[in-house]
Amino acid sequence: MTKETLNNALKYANASHISLSMEIKESKIFFLISDNGKGFEVEKIRKTANGLKNMKSRMTEIGGSFEINSSQAGTHVSYSMLISSV
């Protein structure tokens, strides 16, 4: 998941800054990957982007969560899962 998200940011965002943070809280691990790139319209991309659909599907299969927020100021991808799922 992390590798795919970073690859997407490098390939499509034209960003000058990409950050990755990880936090363990109680029995969950949380990831946030953000960039300051050009962003995209999430609703338009979801119709054609199998990669994003697959990422969400994989997280759902293991009981995790996956969320994407994007604007002209950049993109933020967050996902989390139970540590026992790792």
C-alpha positions as CSV (number, residue, x, y, z in Angstrom):
1,M,0.0,0.0,0.0
2,T,2.7,2.5,1.0
3,K,4.9,1.7,-2.0
4,E,1.9,2.0,-4.4
5,T,0.9,5.4,-2.9
6,L,4.4,6.8,-3.0
7,N,4.8,5.6,-6.6
8,N,1.5,7.3,-7.6
9,A,2.7,10.6,-5.9
10,L,6.0,10.4,-7.7
11,K,4.5,9.5,-11.1
12,Y,1.4,11.8,-11.2
13,A,1.5,14.6,-8.7
14,N,4.4,16.7,-9.9
15,A,5.1,17.4,-6.2
16,S,8.1,19.0,-4.7
17,H,7.4,17.6,-1.3
18,I,6.0,14.2,-0.2
19,S,5.7,13.2,3.5
20,L,5.0,9.9,5.1
21,S,4.0,9.5,8.7
22,M,3.1,6.4,10.7
23,E,1.5,6.2,14.2
24,I,0.7,3.2,16.4
25,K,-2.2,3.8,18.7
26,E,-3.7,1.1,20.8
27,S,-4.1,-1.9,18.5
28,K,-4.0,0.1,15.2
29,I,-1.4,1.4,12.9
30,F,-2.1,4.6,11.0
31,F,-0.4,5.8,7.8
32,L,-0.6,9.3,6.2
33,I,1.1,10.1,2.9
34,S,0.8,13.7,1.7
35,D,2.1,15.6,-1.2
36,N,2.0,19.2,-2.4
37,G,1.3,18.2,-6.0
38,K,-1.3,19.2,-8.5
39,G,-4.1,17.0,-7.0
40,F,-7.0,15.5,-8.9
41,E,-10.8,15.2,-8.7
42,V,-11.2,12.0,-6.6
43,E,-14.8,11.3,-7.8
44,K,-13.7,11.5,-11.5
45,I,-10.7,9.3,-11.0
46,R,-12.6,6.6,-9.1
47,K,-14.5,5.7,-12.2
48,T,-11.5,4.7,-14.2
49,A,-8.6,4.1,-11.8
50,N,-8.4,0.4,-10.9
51,G,-5.4,1.0,-8.8
52,L,-7.3,3.2,-6.3
53,K,-10.2,0.8,-6.3
54,N,-7.9,-2.1,-5.6
55,M,-6.1,-0.3,-2.8
56,K,-9.4,0.4,-1.1
57,S,-10.6,-3.2,-1.7
58,R,-7.4,-4.7,-0.2
59,M,-7.7,-2.6,2.9
60,T,-11.4,-3.5,3.3
61,E,-10.6,-7.2,3.0
62,I,-8.3,-7.0,6.0
63,G,-10.7,-4.9,8.1
64,G,-8.7,-1.7,7.5
65,S,-9.7,1.8,6.2
66,F,-8.6,3.8,3.2
67,E,-9.3,7.4,2.4
68,I,-8.1,9.8,-0.3
69,N,-8.5,13.6,-0.2
70,S,-7.2,15.7,-3.0
71,S,-7.3,19.3,-4.2
72,Q,-5.1,21.7,-6.1
73,A,-3.0,22.0,-3.0
74,G,-2.1,18.3,-3.0
75,T,-3.2,14.9,-2.1
76,H,-3.6,13.1,1.3
77,V,-3.9,9.4,1.5
78,S,-4.6,7.8,4.9
79,Y,-5.1,4.2,5.8
80,S,-5.1,2.1,8.9
81,M,-5.4,-1.4,10.0
82,L,-5.3,-3.5,13.1
83,I,-1.8,-4.5,14.1
84,S,-2.8,-8.1,14.2
85,S,-3.7,-7.8,10.5
86,V,-0.1,-6.9,9.6
